[in-house]
Amino acid sequence: MRDPRLGIAYSLDEAIAVSGFGLRLGLDATVPLGDRDAFATERSFVVMPNVTFRLQRGAWTLGAELGARLRQAVDFAGVELGNQGFVALGVAGAVLPNWLTLSAEVFGLPPLSENRGSAASPGVTNVRLFPAEWLLGAHSSLGSHGPWTLTVAAGSGIPLSSETRESSNGPQTSYFTGMTTPDFRSLLVVRFAPQERASSIR
């Protein structure tokens, strides 16, 4: 069992009233009730404020999200995992309306605190844990405005995490994908969202 998540969000679309532009404010939180032995829980509550932007022009849609993950720091294997920012940027374009839409997105968790843990080697002078990924996707409504949507996507990690070690030639910095970032990710999503039919009263 993983930590349950609670969330609340408020849309400012009607207040802004700009065609094709959307803005949403959100606040999510996870409750530390997951299985600790399976590494499926946090040490404390995690509070995640966020803001989401969306801009649509013709066949193109641009989206972005900024936020933070505020938590009690955990020291694990020489790395301290603490407060993190959250940034995501995506773009999608309809190639064949209702048949094929292509998308690309990048997202990451930049650190907001020092990542060098107490168990780190004395030769390690700096540790930066920056999980980040890219993802390409193809989406189809199967040629109609019906309730079914099919998505296929794949991507991998971006090597933005780093470690600096002292050597005989001076400090040496290496870059890698880092902990919590997969080498490869693939997604297959089948979505069914029935639409309400408009009715009239006579």
C-alpha positions as CSV (number, residue, x, y, z in Angstrom):
1,M,0.0,0.0,0.0
2,R,1.3,3.4,-1.0
3,D,0.6,6.7,0.8
4,P,-2.9,8.0,0.0
5,R,-3.1,11.4,-1.6
6,L,-5.6,14.1,-1.0
7,G,-6.0,17.2,-3.3
8,I,-8.0,20.3,-3.9
9,A,-7.9,22.6,-6.9
10,Y,-9.6,25.8,-8.2
11,S,-9.8,26.9,-11.8
12,L,-9.5,30.6,-12.7
13,D,-10.5,30.2,-16.3
14,E,-13.8,32.0,-15.9
15,A,-12.3,34.8,-13.9
16,I,-9.5,35.4,-16.5
17,A,-11.9,34.9,-19.5
18,V,-9.2,34.7,-22.1
19,S,-10.0,32.4,-25.0
20,G,-7.8,29.3,-25.1
21,F,-6.0,30.1,-21.8
22,G,-6.4,28.2,-18.6
23,L,-5.0,28.6,-15.1
24,R,-5.5,26.3,-12.1
25,L,-4.3,26.5,-8.5
26,G,-3.9,23.3,-6.6
27,L,-2.8,21.8,-3.3
28,D,-2.1,18.1,-2.8
29,A,-0.9,16.2,0.2
30,T,0.1,12.6,0.9
31,V,-0.5,11.0,4.3
32,P,2.3,8.6,5.5
33,L,0.2,5.4,5.8
34,G,2.0,3.3,3.3
35,D,4.2,0.2,3.7
36,R,7.6,1.3,5.1
37,D,9.2,-2.0,4.4
38,A,8.3,-1.7,0.7
39,F,9.6,1.8,0.5
40,A,6.1,2.9,-0.3
41,T,5.8,5.7,2.3
42,E,7.3,9.0,3.3
43,R,8.6,9.8,6.7
44,S,6.2,12.7,7.1
45,F,3.3,14.4,5.4
46,V,4.2,15.8,1.9
47,V,2.5,19.1,0.9
48,M,2.5,19.9,-2.8
49,P,1.3,23.4,-3.8
50,N,1.1,23.8,-7.6
51,V,-0.1,26.1,-10.4
52,T,-1.0,24.8,-13.9
53,F,-1.1,26.9,-17.1
54,R,-2.6,25.9,-20.5
55,L,-2.7,27.7,-23.8
56,Q,-4.5,26.4,-26.9
57,R,-4.1,27.9,-30.4
58,G,-5.7,26.0,-33.2
59,A,-4.3,22.5,-33.4
60,W,-1.6,23.2,-30.8
61,T,-1.7,23.0,-27.0
62,L,1.0,24.2,-24.7
63,G,0.9,23.3,-21.0
64,A,3.1,23.9,-18.0
65,E,3.1,23.2,-14.3
66,L,5.1,24.7,-11.4
67,G,5.1,23.5,-7.8
68,A,7.0,22.1,-4.9
69,R,7.1,19.0,-2.7
70,L,7.7,20.0,0.9
71,R,8.6,17.1,3.2
72,Q,10.8,16.0,6.1
73,A,14.2,15.1,4.8
74,V,15.3,11.5,4.6
75,D,18.9,10.4,4.6
76,F,19.3,7.3,2.4
77,A,22.5,5.7,1.0
78,G,24.5,8.8,1.3
79,V,21.9,11.1,-0.3
80,E,19.5,13.4,1.5
81,L,16.1,13.6,-0.1
82,G,14.3,16.7,1.1
83,N,12.3,19.6,-0.3
84,Q,12.0,19.6,-4.1
85,G,10.6,21.9,-6.8
86,F,8.4,20.5,-9.6
87,V,8.5,21.8,-13.2
88,A,6.8,20.3,-16.2
89,L,6.4,21.5,-19.8
90,G,4.5,19.9,-22.6
91,V,3.3,20.5,-26.1
92,A,0.8,18.6,-28.2
93,G,-0.4,19.0,-31.8
94,A,-3.3,17.4,-33.7
95,V,-1.8,15.8,-36.9
96,L,-5.1,14.2,-37.9
97,P,-8.1,15.5,-35.9
98,N,-9.7,12.7,-33.8
99,W,-7.2,10.2,-35.2
100,L,-3.7,11.2,-34.2
101,T,-2.3,13.8,-31.8
102,L,1.4,13.8,-31.0
103,S,2.8,15.1,-27.7
104,A,6.2,15.8,-26.1
105,E,6.9,16.6,-22.5
106,V,9.7,17.1,-20.0
107,F,9.4,17.2,-16.2
108,G,11.7,17.3,-13.3
109,L,12.2,17.7,-9.5
110,P,15.0,20.2,-8.9
111,P,16.3,20.1,-5.3
112,L,15.5,22.9,-3.0
113,S,18.1,21.8,-0.3
114,E,21.5,20.2,0.0
115,N,21.5,16.5,-1.1
116,R,24.7,15.3,0.4
117,G,23.8,12.8,3.1
118,S,25.6,12.1,6.4
119,A,26.8,8.7,5.1
120,A,28.4,10.1,1.9
121,S,32.0,9.3,1.2
122,P,34.5,11.9,2.6
123,G,35.7,12.3,-1.0
124,V,32.3,13.5,-2.2
125,T,32.1,17.3,-1.9
126,N,28.7,17.8,-3.6
127,V,25.7,15.8,-4.5
128,R,22.8,17.1,-6.6
129,L,19.7,14.8,-6.9
130,F,17.6,16.1,-9.8
131,P,15.2,13.4,-11.1
132,A,14.0,14.4,-14.7
133,E,12.4,12.6,-17.6
134,W,11.2,13.2,-21.2
135,L,8.2,11.5,-22.7
136,L,6.8,11.3,-26.3
137,G,3.3,10.2,-26.9
138,A,0.7,9.4,-29.5
139,H,-3.0,9.8,-28.8
140,S,-6.2,8.8,-30.7
141,S,-9.9,9.3,-30.2
142,L,-10.4,6.5,-32.8
143,G,-11.9,8.8,-35.4
144,S,-14.8,10.1,-33.3
145,H,-15.8,12.4,-30.5
146,G,-16.8,9.3,-28.5
147,P,-15.8,8.4,-24.9
148,W,-12.7,6.3,-25.9
149,T,-9.2,7.6,-26.0
150,L,-6.0,5.5,-26.6
151,T,-2.6,6.7,-25.6
152,V,0.9,5.1,-26.2
153,A,3.9,6.9,-24.8
154,A,7.6,6.2,-24.1
155,G,10.6,8.0,-22.6
156,S,13.6,7.9,-20.3
157,G,15.5,9.8,-17.7
158,I,17.5,12.9,-18.3
159,P,21.0,12.9,-16.6
160,L,20.7,16.1,-14.6
161,S,21.8,14.6,-11.2
162,S,25.4,15.0,-10.4
163,E,28.2,14.1,-7.9
164,T,31.5,15.9,-7.4
165,R,34.5,14.0,-6.0
166,E,38.0,15.1,-5.1
167,S,40.7,13.4,-7.1
168,S,44.5,13.9,-7.7
169,N,43.5,16.0,-10.7
170,G,41.1,18.2,-8.7
171,P,37.3,18.0,-8.4
172,Q,35.6,15.7,-10.9
173,T,31.9,16.0,-11.6
174,S,29.9,13.2,-13.1
175,Y,26.3,13.3,-14.3
176,F,23.7,10.6,-14.2
177,T,19.9,10.0,-14.1
178,G,19.9,9.5,-10.4
179,M,17.8,7.7,-7.8
180,T,14.0,7.5,-8.4
181,T,14.5,8.0,-12.2
182,P,13.8,5.0,-14.5
183,D,16.1,4.1,-17.3
184,F,13.1,3.6,-19.6
185,R,9.4,4.3,-19.1
186,S,6.5,3.1,-21.4
187,L,2.8,3.8,-21.0
188,L,-0.4,2.4,-22.5
189,V,-3.5,4.2,-21.5
190,V,-7.1,3.3,-22.5
191,R,-9.5,6.0,-21.3
192,F,-13.3,5.8,-21.2
193,A,-15.1,9.1,-20.2
194,P,-18.8,9.0,-21.1
195,Q,-20.2,12.4,-22.0
196,E,-23.6,13.7,-20.8
197,R,-26.1,14.2,-23.5
198,A,-27.9,17.6,-23.5
199,S,-31.6,17.3,-22.8
200,S,-34.4,19.7,-23.2
201,I,-37.6,20.2,-21.3
202,R,-40.7,20.7,-23.3
